[in-house]
């Protein structure tokens, strides 16, 4: 069977969430199908630099997903003669396709938090806002597919509640990149809290800064790039010297900070998954996070939870670690082990094989190519 995977969302710089999800799953898929003569895997890319973060597999160069040609991208993908195509987004063009199609919806965050990613062009930001004013455009996108993937049980439940698709929905979880077995840790090296993520309004980073006056001696490491305006706003909320702005770090630097930290933290009001939780827990760094359904799913009994609108609740959760840190660290390692790219790729491959063998709604009168 010929399987094509849409790798056009892999970033040429540092990964974002969807980029890391794509690269992680595709890398694991490549290992699973290596040596299997019955499965051919092809990567669809829009920039040859994306190959630097991807496995050594055949690839097909097509248009960028933001190109005006995107609605017709299936005509380009046809060159790979796939039986089934998986995209890590739900927006992949499908007009004229002759293959089965599996699309991915990561979360429903932007229906309640409509501020679009700032890197988008103005026209795309306006379209983004309009798109999320109603549910029906999402339904149209998802129902073009033969099957749908999402990254958590929480998001799948939300999709069902809003009746977003008539197609079967399979959970293919996010994960953290593999690390060498972490040595057991009995106490943190520093009284450091680590936040990895953007500064979009729903991320609620200000709540973490407001908690710092109640956490004497603790520092909050902000790992991602931040605007001067956001930096000034957060600095005004926290005690002098309690915020450490990294403005972007390498994976090695991020790991080093996590290995000495008290906790990985986030006060986000909504998420589709929560990769930083798994990244921290996989190194034995406990998670102290918002009490929202998705974090309960990811953090389980290993994490500590707080009210994201209450600085005192945040501070109390961090202070609770003082008597529980070693136990929470050990539990974090066990919880993080539940999420791996290999396990996710196994689930996805089973779905792709089944979908590729079934009659496809998208092939129409053209029939299945062999």
C-alpha positions as CSV (number, residue, x, y, z in Angstrom):
1,X,0.0,0.0,0.0
2,X,1.2,3.5,-0.8
3,X,0.9,6.0,2.0
4,X,1.7,9.7,1.7
5,X,2.1,11.9,4.7
6,X,1.7,15.7,4.5
7,X,4.9,17.1,6.0
8,X,4.5,20.7,4.9
9,X,3.8,22.0,8.4
10,X,7.3,21.0,9.6
11,X,9.1,24.2,10.4
12,X,12.5,24.9,8.9
13,X,13.5,26.6,12.2
14,X,12.5,25.5,15.6
15,X,9.5,23.2,15.9
16,X,6.1,24.4,17.0
17,X,3.5,21.9,18.2
18,X,2.2,20.8,14.9
19,X,5.7,20.6,13.4
20,X,7.0,18.5,16.2
21,X,3.9,16.2,16.0
22,X,4.4,15.7,12.3
23,X,8.1,15.0,12.6
24,X,7.7,12.7,15.6
25,X,5.0,10.6,14.1
26,X,6.6,10.4,10.7
27,X,9.9,9.4,12.1
28,X,8.3,6.6,14.1
29,X,6.3,5.5,11.1
30,X,9.4,5.2,9.0
31,X,10.9,2.9,11.6
32,X,7.8,0.7,11.8
33,X,7.5,0.2,8.0
34,X,11.3,-0.2,7.3
35,X,11.8,-3.4,5.5
36,X,8.1,-3.9,4.9
37,X,7.7,-4.5,1.2
38,X,3.9,-4.1,1.4
39,X,4.0,-0.5,2.6
40,X,5.5,2.4,0.7
41,X,5.9,5.7,2.6
42,X,6.3,9.0,0.8
43,X,6.6,12.5,2.5
44,X,4.9,15.5,0.9
45,X,7.0,18.6,1.5
46,X,6.8,22.3,0.3
47,X,10.4,23.3,1.2
48,X,13.4,21.0,0.8
49,X,14.8,22.4,4.1
50,X,12.0,20.5,5.8
51,X,13.8,17.3,5.1
52,X,16.5,18.2,7.7
53,X,13.9,17.3,10.4
54,X,12.5,14.3,8.7
55,X,13.6,10.6,8.1
56,X,15.4,9.5,5.0
57,X,12.4,8.6,2.9
58,X,11.1,9.3,-0.7
59,X,9.6,12.8,-0.9
60,X,7.4,14.8,-3.2
61,X,7.7,18.6,-3.5
62,X,4.4,20.4,-3.9
63,X,2.9,23.9,-3.1
64,X,3.0,25.5,0.3
65,X,-0.2,24.9,2.3
66,X,-0.8,28.7,2.3
67,X,-0.6,28.9,-1.5
68,X,-3.6,29.9,-3.6
69,X,-3.1,26.5,-5.3
70,X,-3.8,24.6,-2.1
71,X,-7.4,23.6,-3.0
72,X,-5.9,21.7,-6.0
73,X,-2.9,20.2,-4.2
74,X,-4.4,16.7,-4.6
75,X,-3.5,17.0,-8.3
76,X,0.1,17.4,-7.3
77,X,0.0,14.7,-4.7
78,X,-1.3,12.3,-7.3
79,X,2.2,12.0,-8.7
80,X,3.0,9.8,-5.7
81,X,0.1,7.5,-6.6
82,X,-1.0,7.1,-3.0
83,X,-3.7,4.8,-1.7
84,X,-4.2,7.0,1.4
85,X,-2.9,10.4,2.5
86,X,-2.6,11.7,6.1
87,X,-2.3,15.3,6.9
88,X,-1.6,16.7,10.4
89,X,-4.0,19.5,9.6
90,X,-7.6,19.6,8.5
91,X,-7.1,22.2,5.8
92,X,-5.3,20.1,3.1
93,X,-6.9,20.6,-0.3
94,X,-8.8,17.6,-1.7
95,X,-10.4,18.6,-5.0
96,X,-9.9,15.9,-7.6
97,X,-8.3,13.4,-5.2
98,X,-8.1,9.8,-6.2
99,X,-7.0,8.5,-2.8
100,X,-8.4,8.0,0.7
101,X,-7.8,11.0,3.0
102,X,-7.2,11.2,6.7
103,X,-7.3,14.7,8.2
104,X,-6.3,16.0,11.7
105,X,-7.9,18.5,14.1
106,X,-5.8,19.3,17.1
107,X,-8.1,21.4,19.2
108,X,-11.0,23.8,19.3
109,X,-9.1,26.6,21.1
110,X,-9.8,29.3,18.5
111,X,-13.5,29.1,18.9
112,X,-13.3,30.6,22.3
113,X,-9.9,32.4,21.9
114,X,-10.1,33.9,18.4
115,X,-6.8,35.8,18.4
116,X,-4.9,34.2,15.4
117,X,-1.2,33.4,15.5
118,X,0.7,36.7,15.1
119,X,3.0,35.3,12.3
120,X,0.0,35.0,9.9
121,X,-0.4,37.7,7.2
122,X,-3.2,40.2,7.8
123,X,-5.6,38.7,5.2
124,X,-5.1,35.2,6.7
125,X,-5.7,36.6,10.3
126,X,-9.0,38.1,9.2
127,X,-10.0,34.9,7.4
128,X,-9.0,33.0,10.6
129,X,-11.4,35.1,12.8
130,X,-14.3,34.8,10.4
131,X,-13.8,31.0,10.0
132,X,-14.1,30.5,13.8
133,X,-17.3,32.4,14.1
134,X,-19.4,29.3,13.3
135,X,-19.0,25.5,13.4
136,X,-20.2,24.7,9.9
137,X,-17.0,25.5,8.1
138,X,-15.1,23.1,10.3
139,X,-17.8,20.4,9.6
140,X,-17.3,20.9,5.9
141,X,-13.6,20.5,6.1
142,X,-13.7,17.4,8.2
143,X,-16.4,15.6,6.3
144,X,-14.4,15.8,3.1
145,X,-12.1,13.1,4.7
146,X,-12.6,9.4,5.0
147,X,-11.4,9.5,8.7
148,X,-10.3,12.1,11.2
149,X,-7.5,12.1,13.7
150,X,-7.1,14.2,16.9
151,X,-4.5,14.2,19.6
152,X,-6.4,13.6,22.8
153,X,-9.6,12.1,24.2
154,X,-10.5,15.5,25.5
155,X,-10.6,17.0,22.0
156,X,-12.4,14.0,20.7
157,X,-15.1,14.5,23.3
158,X,-15.4,18.2,22.4
159,X,-15.7,17.3,18.7
160,X,-18.5,14.9,19.5
161,X,-20.3,17.5,21.7
162,X,-20.3,20.0,18.9
163,X,-21.1,17.3,16.2
164,X,-18.1,18.4,14.1
165,X,-17.9,15.4,11.9
166,X,-19.7,12.3,10.7
167,X,-16.4,10.5,10.1
168,X,-14.8,8.2,12.6
169,X,-12.3,10.0,14.9
170,X,-9.2,8.2,16.1
171,X,-6.9,9.5,18.9
172,X,-3.2,9.7,17.9
173,X,-1.6,11.3,20.9
174,X,1.2,13.8,20.9
175,X,4.4,12.9,22.7
176,X,7.9,14.2,23.7
177,X,11.0,13.3,21.8
178,X,12.8,10.3,23.3
179,X,15.4,11.0,25.9
180,X,18.0,8.7,27.5
181,X,16.7,7.1,30.7
182,X,16.5,9.8,33.3
183,X,18.2,9.0,36.6
184,X,15.9,9.1,39.6
185,X,15.8,12.5,41.2
186,X,15.1,13.1,44.9
187,X,15.1,16.9,45.0
188,X,15.3,19.8,42.5
189,X,18.6,21.6,42.1
190,X,17.0,25.0,41.9
191,X,13.8,26.7,42.9
192,X,13.0,27.2,39.2
193,X,9.7,27.0,37.4
194,X,9.7,26.4,33.7
195,X,7.2,27.7,31.1
196,X,7.5,26.6,27.5
197,X,4.9,28.0,25.1
198,X,3.7,31.1,23.3
199,X,2.3,34.2,24.9
200,X,-1.1,34.1,23.3
201,X,-3.9,35.5,25.6
202,X,-5.4,32.1,26.4
203,X,-2.0,30.9,27.6
204,X,-2.5,33.2,30.6
205,X,1.2,33.6,31.4
206,X,0.4,36.7,33.4
207,X,-1.2,34.5,36.1
208,X,2.2,32.8,36.6
209,X,3.9,36.1,37.1
210,X,1.3,37.3,39.6
211,X,1.9,34.2,41.7
212,X,5.7,34.9,42.1
213,X,5.3,37.5,44.9
214,X,3.8,34.6,46.9
215,X,6.7,32.3,46.1
216,X,9.7,33.9,47.7
217,X,13.0,32.7,46.1
218,X,11.4,31.0,43.1
219,X,12.2,32.0,39.5
220,X,10.1,31.6,36.4
221,X,12.0,30.7,33.3
222,X,10.2,31.8,30.1
223,X,11.7,29.7,27.3
224,X,10.0,31.1,24.2
225,X,10.6,34.2,22.2
226,X,8.7,37.2,23.6
227,X,7.9,40.7,22.4
228,X,9.2,43.7,24.2
229,X,5.7,44.7,25.0
230,X,4.9,41.4,26.7
231,X,8.2,41.3,28.4
232,X,7.5,44.7,30.0
233,X,4.0,43.7,31.0
234,X,5.1,40.5,32.8
235,X,8.1,42.2,34.4
236,X,5.8,44.8,36.0
237,X,3.8,41.9,37.7
238,X,6.7,40.0,39.3
239,X,9.4,40.7,41.9
240,X,12.7,42.0,40.5
241,X,14.9,39.2,39.2
242,X,12.2,36.5,39.4
243,X,11.6,36.3,35.7
244,X,14.3,34.8,33.4
245,X,13.6,35.5,29.7
246,X,15.4,33.0,27.4
247,X,13.9,34.3,24.1
248,X,14.1,30.8,22.5
249,X,16.4,28.0,23.4
250,X,17.9,24.9,21.8
251,X,16.6,21.5,22.8
252,X,19.8,21.0,24.8
253,X,19.4,24.2,26.8
254,X,15.7,23.5,27.4
255,X,16.6,20.0,28.8
256,X,19.3,21.4,31.0
257,X,16.9,23.9,32.6
258,X,14.2,21.2,33.1
259,X,16.7,18.9,34.8
260,X,17.4,21.4,37.5
261,X,13.9,22.8,37.9
262,X,11.3,22.3,40.6
263,X,8.4,22.1,38.1
264,X,7.2,22.7,34.6
265,X,4.2,25.1,34.8
266,X,1.4,26.4,32.7
267,X,-1.7,28.4,33.6
268,X,-3.3,27.9,30.1
269,X,-7.1,28.1,30.0
270,X,-7.3,25.7,27.0
271,X,-5.0,23.3,25.1
272,X,-5.3,20.5,22.6
273,X,-2.6,18.5,24.4
274,X,0.3,19.8,26.4
275,X,3.7,18.6,25.1
276,X,5.7,20.6,27.6
277,X,4.1,18.6,30.4
278,X,5.3,15.4,28.9
279,X,8.7,16.9,28.1
280,X,9.2,17.9,31.7
281,X,7.7,14.7,33.3
282,X,9.9,12.5,31.0
283,X,12.9,14.0,32.8
284,X,11.4,13.6,36.3
285,X,10.3,17.2,36.6
286,X,6.8,17.4,38.0
287,X,4.0,19.4,36.3
288,X,2.0,22.1,38.2
289,X,-0.7,23.1,35.8
290,X,-4.2,24.5,35.3
291,X,-7.1,22.3,36.4
292,X,-8.6,21.8,33.0
293,X,-9.7,18.5,31.4
294,X,-6.8,18.1,28.9
295,X,-4.2,18.5,31.6
296,X,-6.0,15.9,33.8
297,X,-5.7,13.6,30.9
298,X,-2.0,14.2,30.3
299,X,-0.8,14.8,33.9
300,X,-2.9,12.1,35.6
301,X,-2.2,11.6,39.2
302,X,1.4,12.7,38.8
303,X,0.7,16.4,38.3
304,X,-0.6,19.0,40.7
305,X,-3.4,21.3,39.7
306,X,-4.5,24.9,40.4
307,X,-7.2,27.4,39.5
308,X,-5.6,29.4,36.7
309,X,-7.4,32.6,37.7
310,X,-6.0,32.5,41.3
311,X,-2.4,33.4,42.0
312,X,-2.8,32.1,45.5
313,X,-3.9,28.7,44.1
314,X,-0.9,28.6,41.8
315,X,1.5,29.4,44.7
316,X,-0.2,26.8,47.0
317,X,0.3,24.1,44.4
318,X,4.0,24.9,43.9
319,X,4.5,25.0,47.7
320,X,2.8,21.6,48.0
321,X,5.7,20.1,46.1
322,X,8.1,20.8,48.9
323,X,6.9,17.7,50.8
324,X,6.0,15.6,47.8
325,X,8.7,16.4,45.2
326,X,10.5,13.0,45.1
327,X,7.3,11.0,44.9
328,X,5.9,13.4,42.2
329,X,9.1,13.1,40.2
330,X,8.9,9.3,40.2
331,X,5.2,9.3,39.3
332,X,6.0,11.8,36.5
333,X,8.4,9.4,34.8
334,X,5.8,6.7,34.8
335,X,3.1,9.0,33.5
336,X,5.2,10.4,30.7
337,X,6.0,6.8,29.5
338,X,2.4,6.5,28.5
339,X,3.1,8.8,25.5
340,X,5.5,7.9,22.8
341,X,5.8,8.6,19.1
342,X,6.2,4.8,18.5
343,X,2.8,4.1,20.1
344,X,1.2,7.0,18.3
345,X,2.6,5.8,14.9
346,X,1.3,2.3,15.5
347,X,-2.2,3.6,16.0
348,X,-2.0,5.9,13.0
349,X,-0.6,3.1,10.7
350,X,-3.4,0.8,11.6
351,X,-5.9,3.5,10.7
352,X,-4.2,4.4,7.4
353,X,-4.0,0.7,6.3
354,X,-7.7,0.2,7.1
355,X,-8.7,3.5,5.5
356,X,-6.6,2.8,2.4
357,X,-8.3,-0.6,1.9
358,X,-11.8,0.7,2.3
359,X,-13.9,2.4,-0.5
360,X,-13.2,6.1,-0.4
361,X,-15.8,8.9,-0.7
362,X,-13.2,11.0,-2.4
363,X,-12.4,8.7,-5.4
364,X,-15.8,9.0,-6.9
365,X,-16.1,7.8,-10.5
366,X,-12.3,7.9,-11.0
367,X,-12.0,4.7,-9.1
368,X,-9.1,3.5,-7.0
369,X,-5.7,3.7,-8.6
370,X,-3.6,0.6,-8.4
